[in-house]
Amino acid sequence: MPEAAALSARLICELTEAGDLTPDWRDSFEAAARHRFIPDTVWVEDADRLVPVDRADDEAAWLELCYANKAVITQVDDGVPSLPGRVGREITSSASRPDVVAGMLAALGAEPGMNVLEIGTGTGWNAALLAERLGSDSVTSVEVDPAVADRARRVLWDAGYKLTVAAGDGASGYPESGPFDRVIATVAADRVPHAWAEQTRPGGRVLVPWTTDFHNGALVAFTVASDATMRGRIMGNVAFMRLRAQRGKRASLDRDVKEVAGARRSFTQTHPYPVLGEYDASLAIGLRVPRCKLIVTHHDGGAYTVWLVDPWSGSWAALDVEPGAEKFPVRQSGERDLWQEVEDAYRWWDGLDRPTSDRWGLTVTPEAQHVWLDTEEHRIDRPGS
């Protein structure tokens, strides 16, 4: 398919020029063409809906989605679109952005001769890239959705990558193919499964997108010790969907925001952007404010509303922002004062001299996990953990 080849070459050139694709992975990207792994139906966002794009209807548009440096939505509503016309509400599987894929593969440090476990097969493209470099016998991939696993296995085998694709809970790893030298998760975890350390050789690396209810976007590179404890620091910013067993509750303004007329009202002079929009601040806030989801709704003239929602307790807060304003009205409802909690957490981070993401670390043992700042001795207690 000449057009696909040209689009693939364009993407590889873009990734290389940006420094995302390292020379040792370029051959894999050239050999494992991305469109071969993308389903014939994908979805794109349209307001608050996810609408299908079919290859049979518009192959050129489908190919552009395959080779844009963006995530491609490959499943909605766990495979059963909830609205008429195959229109979905929730993204439940996707093909990761190519620059994120390239960056994580480089960070994994996998070399020929190593045995690798992938958590979250998805389309199978990431597994194919690993197999190109390491060989199919050295790659095992686990996918929780049986239909997604079956499709990925079929596509991989048809493309010549006869690796193991297992349907099951990736949190349990896959001891049948272990021990592993490297483990890479393409799903996020709040509670990082210790099984991944147990199945990794001492000195091996486990790469995990780590998340909280509030902040999704911390890539942790762990090293496994001889006692199967793993320790790691945040090394990058990536956002992934959670392990299905750790999804928790999704926040919805329609469902979770009630009693608007009776909400408690106040004002704050703290602009929400440095609190919620700055990566390092929001990362720290996620450590201090559990069960809090962030939603932003935009209005005419550049105005917007920041919503903080706890779908477990029914508490919520709304902060209305007008361009140029010096103070901002706050509405809160429920047993928690969510904006106050977030503002207090921001001040806590500020009082620590505003640590950047690379100063945070995580230790995972068979019994527990804990967060630390700079050194393992400086533990940070997480409320509700």
Secondary structure, DSSP 8 states (H G I E B T S, - for coil): -HHHHHHHHHHHHHHHHTT-S-HHHHHHHHHS-GGGTS-SEEEEEETTEEEEEETTT-HHHHHHHHHSSS-EEEEEGGGS-SBTTTBBSSEEEEE--HHHHHHHHHHHT--TT--EEEE--TTSHHHHHHHHHH-GGGEEEEESSHHHHHHHHHHHHHTT---EEEES-GGG--GGG--EEEEEESSBBSS--THHHHTEEEEEEEEEEEE-SS-EEEEEEEEE-TTS-EEEEEEE-----B-GGG------HHHH----TT-EEEEE-S-HIIIIISHHHHHHHHHHS-S-EEEEEE-GGG-EEEEEEETTTTEEEEEEE-TT-SSEEEEEESSS-HHHHHHHHHHHHHHTT---GGGEEEEE-SS-EEEEESSTTSEE--TT-
